[in-house]
Amino acid sequence: MRLADCRVLLTGASGGIGLALAEQLCARGAQVLAVSRHRDALAELLQHHPQQLSWIGADLRQAQGRQRILEAARAMGGINVLVNAAGVNRFAMLEQVDDGQIEEMLALNVTATLQLTRGLLPLLRQQQHGLVVNVGSIYGSIGYPGYAVYCASKFALRGFSEALRRELADTQVNVLYVAPRATRTSMNSQAAMALNAELKVGVDEPEQVARAVIAAVEKDLSELYLGWPEKFFVRLNGMLPGLVDRALHKQLPIIRRFSAAQHSKDHP
C-alpha cells in the first residue's frame, strides 16, 4: 500500500508503539485518525501535522465509544487501514492477578478489538484495498511465565487475525498480524524491564517497531515477527515445545523473584 493514499484509524495512539506509528504515518503522508483516552501525548504531533492528524477520545470497551469512532471514520470519508494497537499488559503470576485485572486485560486486548473491527469492516470493504493491522506479541505464540493472562489475550488475537484473514480471502481486505518482542514502553513495569535485563532479553524501541510495521504495510505482508532469537523460539515452540518448557523451567526462579518484588511494591 502507498501510505500517502491511506486513511488510517489508529487505536492506542498515545501509547509507545501507537505514538511512534502516528508520527511515522504522518511523516509518510497518511491521513490519521488517532484514538486514545488521553490527548496530551499527541498534542505536539497534532500541532505539527494539523492537516493530517486528528484525534478522538474514546474508550474502546464502551459501545458508545466505539460508535463515536465509527462516526468519525465515516466523517473522514471512510478508512482503508485499521491499526489495532490499543492494549494493556501486566507482569504477574496468575495467583497475583485479581478478577478485575483479568477482565480489564481481556476486555481491551480481545473483546473491544474484535467489536471495533467488526464495526469498521463495512467501511474497509468499500475500499479498493483495505487492511486490518493487529498488534499482537511474541507472547501470542509462546506462553511465558508471569504473563499468563497477557499471553491468553495475545494468543486469542493471533487466532482472530488468522481466521479473519481467511474469512476475507475473497475480498480486497487483508489482515496483518504483528508480533513485537519486548518493547521499551510505559506498559511494562520496572520489574518487567529489570527481569528482561537480568535474562539479557532484547528490547526494541517503539520507533523500531513502528518502522517495521510500516514497511510490512507497504509490502502488504500478512505476518510480521520481530526480534532474533525470538522468531526462532516461536518456530521451536511450535515444533518442539518440550525444549522450550525445559529452557523456561530454568528461568522460573528468576521470574518468580522479580514477580514477587513487583507484587510487594503494588501491595505494601
Long-range contacts (C-beta under 8 A, 24 or more apart in sequence): 1-80, 1-81, 1-129, 1-131, 1-217, 1-218, 1-220, 2-218, 3-28, 3-29, 3-30, 3-214, 3-217, 3-218, 4-28, 4-29, 4-30, 5-80, 6-30, 6-31, 6-80, 6-81, 6-217, 7-31, 7-33, 7-76, 7-77, 7-78, 7-79, 7-80, 7-81, 8-32, 8-33, 8-79, 8-80, 8-81, 8-82, 8-83, 9-33, 9-35, 9-69, 9-73, 9-79, 9-81, 9-82, 9-83, 9-120, 10-34, 10-35, 10-83, 10-85, 11-35, 11-36, 11-60, 11-83, 11-84, 11-85, 11-86, 11-113, 11-116, 12-36, 12-84, 12-85, 12-86, 12-87, 12-135, 13-42, 13-55, 13-85, 14-38, 14-39, 14-40, 14-41, 14-42, 15-41, 15-85, 15-86, 15-87, 15-185, 15-186, 15-187, 16-183, 16-184, 16-185, 16-186, 16-187, 16-206, 17-85, 17-135, 17-180, 17-183, 17-185, 17-206, 17-209, 17-210, 17-213, 18-83, 18-85, 18-86, 19-45, 19-206, 20-206, 20-207, 20-209, 20-210, 21-83, 21-85, 21-210, 21-213, 21-214, 22-53, 23-210, 24-207, 24-210, 24-211, 24-214, 25-214, 26-52, 26-53, 28-214, 30-81, 31-76, 33-72, 33-73, 33-76, 33-79, 35-60, 35-69, 35-86, 36-86, 60-86, 60-108, 60-112, 60-113, 60-115, 60-116, 61-107, 61-108, 61-111, 61-112, 63-115, 66-112, 66-115, 66-116, 66-119, 67-119, 69-116, 69-119, 69-120, 70-119, 70-120, 70-123, 73-120, 73-123, 74-123, 78-123, 78-126, 78-127, 79-120, 79-123, 79-124, 79-127, 79-130, 80-124, 80-127, 80-128, 80-129, 80-130, 80-131, 81-130, 81-131, 81-132, 81-133, 81-217, 82-116, 82-117, 82-120, 82-124, 82-130, 82-131, 82-132, 82-133, 83-133, 83-135, 83-213, 84-113, 84-116, 84-117, 84-132, 84-133, 84-134, 84-135, 85-133, 85-135, 86-112, 86-113, 87-135, 87-153, 87-187, 88-187, 89-147, 89-150, 89-187, 89-188, 89-192, 90-149, 90-150, 90-189, 91-146, 91-147, 91-188, 91-189, 91-191, 91-192, 91-195, 91-258, 91-259, 91-262, 92-146, 92-259, 92-262, 92-263, 93-145, 93-146, 93-148, 93-256, 93-259, 93-263, 94-148, 94-149, 96-259, 96-263, 97-148, 97-149, 101-149, 102-149, 105-149, 105-150, 105-153, 106-149, 106-152, 106-153, 106-156, 109-150, 109-153, 109-154, 109-156, 109-157, 110-153, 110-156, 110-157, 110-160, 113-157, 113-160, 114-160, 117-164, 121-173, 124-173, 125-171, 125-172, 125-173, 127-172, 127-173, 128-172, 129-172, 129-173, 129-174, 130-171, 130-172, 130-173, 130-174, 131-173, 131-174, 131-175, 131-176, 131-217, 131-220, 132-161, 132-164, 132-173, 132-174, 132-175, 132-176, 133-175, 133-176, 133-178, 133-213, 133-217, 134-160, 134-161, 134-175, 134-176, 134-177, 134-178, 135-178, 135-180, 135-213, 136-161, 136-177, 136-178, 136-179, 136-180, 137-179, 137-180, 137-181, 138-179, 138-180, 138-181, 138-225, 138-226, 138-227, 138-230, 138-233, 138-234, 140-177, 140-179, 141-179, 141-225, 141-234, 141-237, 141-238, 142-233, 142-234, 142-237, 142-244, 144-248, 145-248, 145-251, 145-252, 145-255, 145-256, 146-192, 146-195, 146-255, 146-258, 146-259, 165-222, 174-220, 174-222, 175-222, 176-216, 176-217, 176-221, 176-222, 176-223, 176-224, 177-222, 177-223, 177-224, 178-209, 178-212, 178-213, 178-216, 178-223, 178-224, 178-226, 179-223, 179-224, 179-225, 179-226, 179-234, 180-204, 180-209, 180-226, 180-227, 181-226, 181-227, 181-230, 182-227, 183-209, 189-262, 190-262, 191-258, 191-259, 191-261, 191-262, 191-265, 192-258, 192-262, 194-258, 195-254, 195-255, 195-258, 198-254, 198-258, 199-251, 199-254, 202-227, 202-228, 202-230
